[in-house]
Amino acid sequence: MKGKPYLPRQFYVQKGETSPRIFAAGQRYIQGPRVINHVGHYLSLLDITRAGLMASIRGHKVLGTEISSSLDNSGITAIPLIFGGECSLSEINSQVDAMLGQDISCLIATGGGKLIDAGRAIAFRLNIPAVIIPTIASTDAPCSALSAIYSEKGVLENIEFYPQHPAMVIVDTDVIVDAGERYLVSGMGDAMATWYEARICLTNPKTITASGGRPALASCAISEMCAQTLYKYGETAAIAVRGRRNDEAVEHIIEANTLLSGLGFENSGLALAHAVGNSYPEIQIVHQNFMHGEMVAMGLMAQLCMERSKDLEKVASFFAQVGLPIHLGQILLSTKEQDILNLLIEATLDKPIAHNMLMPVTHESLRKAILDAHNFGLDICKKKGDKAYRRLHK
């Protein structure tokens, strides 16, 4: 498998046969305060002596010393690698070239989503295990076996899939708290979509997940628990992180954003929420000012409107309470910008996951869903206010 493209759909789904149910996951997920001090101890399970430690320049200054010290205490030498900032093929290939001949048997990637994606891609090309240490909980990317590959200008070009998940995902919750409230809240937008997309994909017999088969009941149960956890602890956790406190609610939400949502989306499937959310970066002003989870929150609003879901008000009210956007004005757009709206619609229709919905997704039905979601969001803001959103986006 080394160096060869891995396509789960083609690997597991045989022509003329029923698609199997597949549940895929990594070997270890470790979460808690100050677990970063024990990285070397955890990696002793992998029987390695030299590990590449990839981080940004700032990441090396903030966490690199702690991780390197922990590795050294366990007899593992850390080889520092500087991430260039974009998960592009040129960056990936440059890092691979830098590691060749250095006798590195594991890659540790610590940082945000693009660095983590690059780490997985590099480890795959070198045929070594990846260890992921996220510094924010703004997406469900850390636990997955795929990477979003971008151009050097930051435009999404491709999704790569890998036959192996990270050997370990180590989440220091104190580090996540230090990153700030908006990152955690953005992760809630990404995670909330997990359940609402999962139940669509479980019902649609044509859906094939990122793991390569039909959704497993286990993954859908995890996805539902993800949403329940967000509803119960989300607002409390946001308040705690705002005060730089780590408590049980924060631990629950970090697990929901990272592990539950990660296992859920990959094994249950995606639908319109992510198709719309992943199309918003086509609009430059949105791409420059908003996070993935904030865009997915807007996508979920549109999906629920298309479904005529009874949960629309529940979701929109939750988003308003924690500070996620729920109408176009909150992401610097207007219903009068028809060209931009058409760009968003066409980009969404081009994404296969948009058509996992149980009804036809057309230009007109999608336009109606986006505008209905916008108007519903405006009504919720009038009723409940947008204090939380304005605080996070001041």
Secondary structure, DSSP 8 states (H G I E B T S, - for coil): -TTS-B-HHHHH--TTS---B-----SEEEEETTGGGGHHHHHGGG--SEEEEEE-HHHIIIIIHHHHHHHHHTT-EEEEEE--S--BHHHHHHHHHHHTTS----EEEEESHHHHHHHHHHHHHHT--EEEEES--SSS-TT-SEEEEE-TTS-EEEEEE-SS--SEEEEEHHHHHHH-HHHHHHHHHHHHHHHHHHHHHHH-TT---TTSSB--HHHHHHHHHHHHHHHHHHHHHHHHHHTT---HHHHHHHHIIIIIHHHHHHHH---HHHHHHTTGGGSHHHHHH--HHHHHHHHHHHHHHHHT-TTHHHHHHHHHHHT---SGGGGT--TT-HHHHHHHHHHHHTSGGGGGSSS---HHHHHHHHHHHHHHHHHHHHHH--HHHHHHT-
